[in-house]
Amino acid sequence: MEMKFSKTAKQCHTPFKAFLPFPKACERNAYENLDAALKETIVKEGEQYLGYQYPAIYATDFMKFTRTGNRTEFETLYYASRHALCALTVAECTEYQGRFLDDIINGIYAICEQSAWQLPPHNTYIRDTPQHILPDITRPILDLFACETGALLSCINYLLREELDKISPFITARMHWELERRIITPYLTEHFWWMGAGDEPMCNWTAWCTQNVLLTAFLEDFDNSKRLQVFQKAAESCDYFLKDYGDDGCCDEGAQYYRHAGLCLFNAMEVLNIVSNDAFKPLFAWEKIKNIALYIVNVHVDGKYYFNFADCSPIAGRAGVQEFLFGKYTQQPVLMQFAADEFRAANRPLYSDEVNQISLYHRLQTIFYQKEVLSYHSETPAAIQDIFYPSVGLFLTRSQILCLAVKAGNNDDNHNHNDTGSFTVYKNGKPVFVDIGVESYTKKTFSPDRYEIWTMQSGYHNLPTLMGQDEKDGPEYCARNVAVLQGTDTASISMELAGAYPLSAAKKSTVLPSYCRTVTLSKTKNTITINDCTNLSDVILNFITYEKPAVHENILQIGSLAAASLEGAVLYTVEVLPITDARLKTAWDHDLYRVRLKMTGPEFKMEIS
């Protein structure tokens, strides 16, 4: 394990350089020089929350998750307060007439008086153990959103300390007391799993929480001894986070989680670098960090669509200012250009995804860097190349009209779905064969019953059902003998998939079970060919389509967009997959479909055009 961050941190000493990422509200030139339309948008959003009644969160609201498994009702209340406070704060900083201050103070106190800042699904002290029905206020838990709340209040104190102190010094004192009690003290005295220890696997939590604890420590007025402890511990957590990333930079949680993983790592690095007077600058040139940054470009399909797998949605959110800054720090113009183009296409000047609605720091980044982003143009934007990410087994290739992703690897990814061997296809930027994504999170989502959820199962991916069995979760259920061919005219990946299935009965046979899949893109013909070969007798092929499918003899027609010729299989059934869940509705604007074919022999071939 490379400990580059902690090694760098140990060479740094106090006093730290002041962390002044944005102008404070009293620094009027910066706000007055913002684009007039942007200022109007900021103020108008703030005006929506004048006189806002911050929602009360009752004990029974917190208890609901344990009792019913529903987490969205609590989260709706929780996020609403933070979103309102973000909007009011930037509106006051922009207008600076004092008319938003009372509502800001109400928001500060509403949040400070909440018994806990963690979400009910995270209300436990040990990873993967049952949640407590109510929080212990004497022992705060640091989860994603407790840390996010800490960063929010520290940003408000940083921006508006002078203005709030004129009303009453008790406001900023209250925030400081809560931040020390709920964030800094537990961070320095408790061990939460996401901080990292030994070989324990990390995920986006590590970078996301670490980023926000660093913001809390260095935006708020804490003494240098505490800051030094936070600084060194945060650097160590970054090392633990990076140990689970391959050198290729692939995010095994998908494009949506890159925003919470890679981008939060970038923000953590930025804080570490600024306060240490550029001690961390060489790490931005580390090839692994550069690859992490560039990942989001490689998994982009077209427009709003991204190649998705695991819990990631195909609508992963537009890129924007943060991706641009990551590209700038790592000196990668292709990422900067991609982010600038995406930001222009999104046409959302305040935030580009759901996290920025409750992250004041991200919102400030968007406000103060968007002029640079909007004016950016690279003289030599690079074309996106075919790529294979061996750390996750993700293969990506494109022709003039077709985009193909194939997932090899194993069924032990973060936010895992049993999707080893599945593929997705887009034609002219539109979905053909798709990965459904994930429904709204519930208590079952991160529990031993996870794979009872239909969207997690391989039968609802573009995969076969073998001998009545779908794939199983676990690192041992994986693709084997993976081979990749990348050429000018064709690109292909092949793998043995039988090992991803619990074929205990078949394995007792004298002949080992085999199911080999090869997926090939012909860039000259603009066709994708699926070749499956097996020695198993009972195989049902599952394919998920965006448009309504119809099978006529040996042709699978998918809406008016694409068609596929079929050999070695006959129609078993076509099912409508109703899209009724709120989270899935953000990705798909109508129902999806599952085509099921029954193999008639040892070989199957499908050519998509």
C-alpha positions in Angstrom: 0.0 0.0 0.0 1.4 3.3 -1.1 1.2 5.9 1.7 2.0 9.0 -0.5 -0.5 11.3 1.2 0.4 10.5 4.8 4.1 10.6 4.0 3.6 14.1 2.5 1.5 15.2 5.4 4.1 14.2 8.0 6.6 16.6 6.3 4.2 19.5 6.9 4.2 21.6 10.0 2.1 24.4 11.5 1.2 27.2 11.2 -0.9 26.4 8.2 -1.5 28.8 5.4 -5.0 30.4 5.6 -7.6 28.6 3.7 -9.5 31.4 1.8 -11.2 29.6 -1.1 -13.8 32.2 -1.8 -14.5 35.9 -1.0 -16.4 36.5 2.1 -19.7 38.4 1.9 -18.0 41.6 3.0 -15.6 41.5 0.1 -18.1 43.2 -2.2 -16.1 43.6 -5.4 -16.1 39.9 -6.1 -19.9 39.6 -5.7 -20.7 42.8 -7.5 -18.6 41.7 -10.5 -20.5 38.5 -10.9 -22.5 38.2 -14.2 -25.8 40.1 -13.9 -27.9 37.2 -15.0 -26.2 34.9 -12.5 -26.7 37.3 -9.6 -30.4 37.6 -10.6 -30.7 33.8 -10.5 -29.0 33.5 -7.1 -31.3 36.2 -5.6 -34.4 34.7 -7.1 -33.7 31.3 -5.7 -33.0 32.8 -2.3 -36.3 34.7 -2.4 -38.2 31.4 -2.7 -37.2 30.8 0.9 -38.0 34.1 2.5 -40.1 33.3 5.5 -39.3 29.6 5.0 -40.7 27.3 7.6 -37.9 24.8 8.3 -39.5 21.4 8.6 -39.5 19.9 12.1 -38.0 16.4 12.3 -39.6 14.3 15.0 -38.3 11.3 16.8 -40.9 9.2 15.0 -39.5 10.4 11.6 -36.1 9.1 12.6 -37.6 5.8 13.9 -39.5 5.2 10.6 -36.5 3.7 8.9 -36.1 1.0 11.5 -39.8 0.4 11.6 -40.8 0.4 7.9 -37.5 0.5 5.9 -38.5 3.7 4.3 -35.7 6.3 4.2 -36.9 8.8 1.6 -39.5 10.4 3.8 -36.9 11.4 6.4 -34.4 12.4 3.8 -36.9 14.7 2.1 -37.3 16.7 5.4 -33.5 16.6 6.1 -32.4 17.8 2.7 -35.0 20.5 2.4 -33.6 22.5 5.3 -30.0 22.3 4.0 -31.0 23.2 0.5 -32.9 26.3 1.7 -30.0 27.4 3.8 -27.6 27.1 0.9 -29.9 29.2 -1.3 -30.5 31.9 1.4 -26.8 32.2 2.2 -25.5 32.8 -1.4 -28.4 35.1 -2.0 -27.4 37.2 1.1 -23.8 37.2 0.0 -24.8 38.4 -3.4 -27.4 41.0 -2.6 -25.9 42.0 0.8 -28.9 44.0 2.1 -29.6 41.9 5.2 -33.1 40.7 4.1 -32.1 37.0 4.1 -30.3 37.0 7.4 -33.2 36.2 9.7 -34.1 33.1 7.6 -30.4 32.1 7.6 -30.4 32.4 11.4 -33.5 30.3 11.6 -31.9 27.7 9.4 -28.7 27.6 11.5 -30.7 27.1 14.7 -33.0 24.5 13.2 -30.0 22.4 12.2 -28.1 23.0 15.4 -31.1 21.9 17.4 -31.5 18.6 15.6 -30.6 15.7 17.8 -28.4 14.2 15.2 -26.9 15.0 11.8 -26.5 11.5 10.5 -29.2 9.7 8.5 -31.2 6.9 10.1 -29.7 4.2 7.8 -26.2 5.3 9.0 -27.1 5.3 12.7 -24.6 2.7 13.8 -21.0 2.7 15.1 -19.8 -0.5 13.4 -20.0 -1.2 9.7 -22.7 -3.5 8.5 -24.4 -3.8 11.8 -28.1 -3.1 12.7 -28.9 0.6 13.1 -30.1 2.0 16.4 -33.7 3.2 16.2 -32.7 6.7 17.7 -29.4 8.6 17.9 -27.2 8.8 21.0 -26.7 12.5 21.3 -23.7 12.0 23.6 -21.8 10.2 20.9 -22.2 11.8 17.5 -21.8 9.6 14.4 -19.9 10.9 11.4 -21.6 9.7 8.3 -21.8 11.3 4.8 -24.4 13.9 5.8 -23.2 14.7 9.3 -19.9 15.7 7.7 -21.7 17.5 4.9 -23.7 19.5 7.5 -20.4 20.4 9.2 -19.0 21.8 6.0 -22.2 23.7 5.4 -22.2 25.5 8.8 -18.4 26.2 8.6 -19.0 27.8 5.1 -21.7 30.0 6.6 -19.5 31.0 9.4 -16.7 31.7 7.0 -18.8 33.8 4.6 -21.1 35.7 7.1 -19.3 35.8 10.4 -19.0 39.6 10.5 -22.7 40.1 9.5 -24.0 37.5 12.0 -21.9 38.8 14.9 -23.4 42.3 14.4 -26.8 40.7 15.2 -25.5 38.5 18.0 -22.1 36.8 18.7 -24.0 33.8 20.1 -24.9 32.7 16.5 -21.4 32.0 15.3 -20.4 30.8 18.8 -23.2 28.3 18.6 -22.1 27.0 15.3 -18.5 26.7 16.5 -19.6 24.8 19.5 -21.7 22.4 17.5 -18.9 21.9 14.9 -16.4 21.1 17.6 -18.8 18.7 19.4 -20.3 17.0 16.5 -17.5 16.9 13.9 -13.9 17.7 15.2 -14.0 15.8 18.5 -15.6 12.6 17.2 -13.3 12.7 14.2 -10.2 12.8 16.4 -11.4 10.5 19.2 -13.5 7.8 17.4 -12.7 5.4 14.6 -15.4 5.2 11.9 -15.0 2.5 9.3 -14.7 5.0 6.4 -11.5 6.4 7.9 -9.6 3.3 6.9 -7.7 0.6 8.7 -5.6 -2.2 7.3 -7.2 -4.0 4.3 -10.8 -3.0 5.1 -12.4 -2.0 1.8 -13.2 1.7 1.3 -15.7 3.4 -1.0 -16.8 6.9 -1.9 -17.6 7.5 1.8 -13.9 7.9 2.6 -13.3 10.7 0.1 -16.6 12.4 0.7 -16.5 12.5 4.5 -12.8 13.4 4.5 -13.3 16.3 2.2 -16.0 17.8 4.4 -14.1 17.3 7.7 -11.2 19.1 6.1 -13.5 21.9 5.1 -14.9 22.1 8.6 -11.4 22.2 10.2 -9.9 24.9 7.9 -12.9 27.1 7.2 -13.8 27.3 10.8 -11.5 28.9 13.4 -9.9 25.9 15.1 -6.5 26.0 16.7 -3.4 24.6 14.9 -3.0 21.6 17.1 -6.4 20.3 16.2 -6.0 21.2 12.5 -2.7 19.3 12.4 -4.4 16.2 13.8 -7.2 16.5 11.2 -4.7 17.2 8.4 -2.6 14.1 9.2 -5.6 11.8 9.7 -7.3 13.0 6.5 -4.1 12.4 4.5 -4.0 8.8 5.9 -7.6 8.2 4.9 -6.9 9.4 1.4 -4.2 6.7 1.2 -6.7 4.1 2.4 -9.2 5.3 -0.2 -6.7 5.0 -3.0 -5.5 1.5 -2.1 -8.9 0.2 -3.4 -8.5 2.0 -6.7 -6.6 0.4 -9.6 -3.9 2.4 -11.2 -6.2 2.6 -14.2 -8.4 5.0 -12.2 -11.7 3.2 -12.8 -14.5 3.9 -10.2 -16.1 0.6 -9.5 -19.2 2.4 -8.3 -19.9 4.0 -11.6 -20.1 7.5 -13.1 -22.6 8.8 -10.6 -20.4 7.9 -7.7 -17.3 9.4 -9.3 -18.8 12.7 -8.2 -18.7 11.5 -4.6 -15.4 9.5 -4.9 -12.9 11.0 -7.4 -14.3 14.6 -7.2 -14.4 14.6 -3.4 -10.8 13.2 -3.4 -9.9 16.2 -5.6 -11.5 18.7 -3.1 -9.7 17.0 -0.2 -6.4 17.3 -2.1 -7.1 20.9 -2.8 -7.6 21.8 0.8 -4.5 19.7 1.8 -2.5 21.4 -0.9 -3.5 25.0 -0.2 -3.0 24.9 3.6 0.4 23.2 3.2 1.6 25.8 0.7 1.6 23.4 -2.3 3.2 20.4 -0.6 0.7 18.1 -2.3 1.0 19.6 -5.7 3.3 16.8 -7.0 0.5 14.3 -6.3 -1.7 15.9 -8.9 0.8 14.7 -11.5 0.7 11.1 -10.2 -0.6 9.0 -13.1 -3.2 7.3 -10.9 -4.7 10.6 -9.9 -4.8 11.7 -13.5 -6.5 8.5 -14.5 -9.1 8.9 -11.7 -9.8 12.4 -13.0 -10.2 11.3 -16.6 -12.5 8.3 -15.9 -15.7 10.5 -16.3 -14.8 11.4 -19.8 -14.3 7.8 -20.9 -17.6 6.5 -19.5 -19.6 9.3 -21.1 -21.8 8.2 -24.0 -23.6 11.2 -25.4 -25.6 14.1 -24.0 -27.1 13.1 -20.7 -26.2 9.4 -20.9 -23.3 7.6 -19.3 -22.3 3.9 -19.3 -23.7 2.6 -16.0 -23.4 -0.4 -13.9 -23.9 -1.3 -10.2 -26.1 1.3 -8.4 -25.2 4.0 -10.9 -27.9 5.6 -13.0 -27.4 6.1 -16.8 -28.3 9.7 -16.1 -25.3 10.4 -13.8 -25.5 14.2 -13.9 -23.8 16.7 -16.1 -20.2 17.5 -15.6 -19.3 21.0 -14.5 -17.0 23.2 -12.5 -15.5 20.5 -10.3 -14.6 18.2 -13.1 -13.1 21.3 -14.9 -10.9 22.1 -11.8 -9.8 18.5 -11.5 -8.7 18.6 -15.1 -7.0 21.9 -14.5 -5.0 20.7 -11.5 -4.0 17.4 -13.3 -3.2 19.4 -16.5 -5.6 17.4 -18.7 -7.2 19.7 -21.4 -9.5 16.9 -22.6 -11.2 16.8 -19.2 -11.4 20.6 -19.0 -13.0 20.8 -22.4 -15.4 18.0 -21.7 -16.5 19.6 -18.4 -16.8 23.1 -20.1 -19.0 21.6 -22.8 -21.1 19.7 -20.3 -21.6 22.7 -18.1 -22.8 24.8 -21.1 -25.1 22.0 -22.2 -26.6 21.7 -18.7 -27.4 25.4 -18.5 -27.8 25.3 -14.7 -25.7 28.1 -13.3 -26.0 27.2 -9.6 -25.5 23.5 -9.4 -25.2 20.6 -11.8 -26.3 17.6 -9.6 -28.3 16.8 -6.4 -25.3 17.0 -4.1 -24.6 20.6 -4.9 -28.1 21.4 -3.7 -27.0 20.8 -0.2 -23.3 21.5 -0.5 -22.6 25.2 -0.1 -18.9 24.7 -0.9 -19.7 23.1 -4.2 -22.2 25.8 -5.0 -19.6 28.5 -4.3 -17.1 26.7 -6.6 -19.8 26.8 -9.4 -20.5 30.4 -8.8 -16.9 31.7 -8.8 -15.3 29.5 -11.4 -18.1 29.3 -14.0 -16.9 32.4 -15.9 -13.5 30.6 -16.5 -15.3 27.4 -17.4 -17.7 29.0 -19.9 -14.9 30.8 -21.7 -12.6 27.8 -21.9 -11.7 26.3 -25.2 -8.9 23.8 -25.9 -7.0 24.1 -29.1 -6.5 20.4 -29.4 -9.4 18.4 -27.8 -8.4 14.8 -27.9 -10.7 12.1 -29.3 -11.9 9.5 -26.8 -10.1 6.2 -27.2 -11.2 2.7 -26.7 -10.3 1.6 -23.2 -10.2 -1.5 -21.0 -10.1 -1.0 -17.2 -8.6 -4.2 -15.9 -9.2 -3.3 -12.2 -13.0 -3.5 -12.7 -13.1 -5.5 -16.0 -14.8 -2.6 -17.8 -14.4 -2.5 -21.6 -15.5 0.6 -23.6 -15.4 1.0 -27.4 -17.1 3.1 -30.0 -17.7 3.4 -33.7 -19.2 6.4 -35.6 -22.8 5.5 -34.5 -22.5 2.8 -31.8 -21.2 2.9 -28.2 -20.6 -0.3 -26.4 -19.7 -1.1 -22.8 -19.1 -4.7 -21.4 -18.6 -5.5 -17.8 -16.3 -8.4 -16.9 -14.7 -8.4 -13.4 -16.6 -9.9 -10.5 -19.7 -9.5 -8.4 -18.0 -7.8 -5.5 -18.0 -4.2 -6.6 -19.0 -1.4 -4.3 -22.7 -0.9 -4.8 -22.6 -4.3 -6.6 -25.2 -5.7 -8.9 -24.7 -9.2 -10.2 -23.8 -8.0 -13.7 -20.6 -9.8 -14.7 -20.6 -10.3 -18.4 -23.4 -7.8 -19.1 -23.3 -5.2 -21.9 -24.9 -1.9 -22.8 -25.4 -0.5 -26.3 -26.2 3.0 -27.5 -26.9 4.0 -31.1 -26.6 7.6 -32.2 -26.5 8.5 -28.6 -29.7 6.8 -27.7 -30.2 3.7 -25.5 -30.8 0.3 -27.1 -29.7 -2.4 -24.6 -29.6 -0.9 -21.2 -28.6 -1.3 -17.6 -31.7 -0.5 -15.5 -29.9 1.0 -12.5 -31.3 1.0 -9.0 -34.6 1.8 -7.3 -34.9 4.3 -4.4 -32.8 3.1 -1.4 -34.6 1.3 1.4 -33.6 -0.7 4.4 -33.2 -3.8 2.2 -30.8 -2.1 -0.2 -27.8 -2.4 2.1 -28.8 -5.5 4.0 -28.3 -9.3 3.6 -31.5 -9.2 1.6 -30.0 -6.9 -1.1 -30.2 -9.5 -3.9 -33.9 -10.0 -3.4 -34.3 -6.7 -5.2 -35.0 -7.3 -8.8 -32.7 -4.6 -10.2 -29.7 -6.2 -8.5 -30.2 -9.6 -10.2 -28.4 -10.8 -13.3 -31.7 -11.9 -14.8 -32.5 -8.2 -15.2 -29.3 -7.5 -16.9 -28.2 -8.5 -20.4 -27.1 -11.9 -19.2 -28.2 -15.6 -19.4 -30.0 -17.7 -16.8 -28.1 -21.0 -16.7 -29.8 -24.2 -15.5 -32.4 -22.0 -13.8 -29.7 -20.1 -11.9 -28.9 -16.4 -12.0 -25.4 -15.1 -11.0 -24.4 -14.9 -7.3 -22.7 -12.1 -5.4 -19.2 -12.4 -4.1 -15.6 -12.0 -5.3 -15.4 -15.7 -6.3 -18.3 -15.3 -8.8 -16.3 -13.7 -11.6 -15.4 -13.7 -15.2 -12.4 -15.8 -16.1 -10.0 -16.1 -19.1 -10.8 -12.4 -20.0 -9.2 -11.4 -23.3 -9.4 -8.0 -25.0 -8.6 -7.1 -28.6 -8.4 -3.4 -29.5 -7.9 -2.6 -33.1 -8.5 0.1 -35.7 -11.4 -1.8 -37.4 -12.7 -4.1 -34.6 -12.6 -4.3 -30.9 -13.7 -7.2 -28.8 -13.8 -8.8 -25.3 -14.3 -12.5 -24.5 -14.7 -14.2 -21.1 -15.8 -17.4 -19.4 -18.9 -16.7 -17.4 -19.9 -20.1 -15.8 -17.9 -19.2 -12.7 -20.2 -16.3 -12.0 -23.1 -18.7 -11.4 -23.8 -21.1 -8.5 -23.8 -24.2 -10.7 -23.2 -26.8 -8.0 -25.1 -29.6 -9.7 -23.4 -29.0 -13.1 -20.0 -28.8 -11.4 -20.4 -32.4 -10.1 -20.5 -33.5 -13.7 -17.3 -35.0 -15.3 -17.4 -32.1 -17.7 -16.9 -28.6 -16.2 -19.7 -26.2 -17.1 -18.8 -23.5 -19.6 -20.4 -20.4 -20.9 -18.2 -18.3 -23.1 -19.3 -14.9 -24.3 -17.5 -12.8 -26.9 -18.7 -9.2 -27.7 -17.3 -7.6 -30.9 -17.7 -4.1 -32.3 -17.0 -3.8 -36.1 -16.2 -0.1 -36.5 -16.3 -0.3 -40.3 -19.7 -2.1 -40.5 -21.2 -0.4 -37.4 -22.4 -3.7 -36.0 -22.1 -5.3 -32.6 -22.0 -9.1 -32.4 -22.7 -11.2 -29.3 -21.3 -14.8 -29.6 -22.2 -17.2 -26.8 -21.0 -20.8 -26.6 -22.0 -23.3 -23.8 -22.1 -26.9 -22.9 -25.1 -26.4 -20.7 -28.5 -27.6 -21.9 -30.9 -25.1 -20.2 -30.1 -21.5 -21.1 -32.5 -18.6 -21.1 -31.1 -15.3 -22.5 -32.2 -12.1 -21.0 -32.0 -8.7 -22.7 -33.2 -5.4 -21.4 -34.3 -2.9 -24.0 -35.3 0.8 -23.9 -37.7 0.7 -26.8 -40.5 -1.8 -27.3 -39.1 -5.0 -28.8 -40.7 -7.4 -31.3 -39.4 -10.7 -32.6 -40.2 -11.7 -36.2 -38.7 -15.0 -37.2 -35.0 -14.4 -36.6 -35.1 -10.6 -36.2 -35.3 -8.7 -33.0 -36.6 -5.2 -33.7 -36.0 -2.7 -31.0 -38.4 0.2 -31.6 -37.4 2.1 -34.8 -33.8 2.6 -33.6 -32.1 -0.8 -34.0 -32.5 -4.4 -35.1 -30.6 -7.6 -34.3 -30.4 -10.8 -36.2 -30.7 -14.0 -34.1 -29.2 -17.4 -34.5 -29.5 -20.3 -32.1 -32.4 -19.1 -30.0 -36.1 -18.7 -30.2 -38.5 -16.3 -28.4 -39.4 -17.4 -24.9 -41.3 -14.3 -23.7 -41.3 -10.5 -23.8 -42.1 -8.7 -20.5 -42.9 -5.1 -19.7 -40.8 -3.8 -16.8 -42.9 -1.0 -15.2 -40.9 2.0 -14.2 -42.8 3.3 -11.2 -40.1 3.9 -8.6 -39.2 7.6 -8.2 -35.4 7.1 -8.6 -35.8 5.0 -11.7 -38.2 7.6 -13.2 -35.3 10.1 -13.1 -33.4 7.8 -15.5 -36.2 6.4 -17.7 -39.1 8.3 -19.2 -41.2 5.2 -19.9 -41.3 1.5 -19.1 -38.5 -0.8 -20.1 -38.7 -4.3 -21.6 -37.1 -7.7 -21.0 -36.8 -10.0 -24.0 -36.2 -13.6 -23.0 -34.9 -16.1 -25.6 -34.3 -19.8 -25.2 -31.1 -21.2 -26.7 -31.8 -24.1 -29.1 -28.2 -25.5 -29.2 -24.7 -24.9 -27.9 -24.1 -21.6 -29.8 -26.0 -18.3 -29.9 -25.2 -15.3 -32.1 -26.8 -11.9 -32.2 -25.7 -9.1 -34.6 -26.9 -5.6 -33.7 -27.1 -2.9 -36.3 
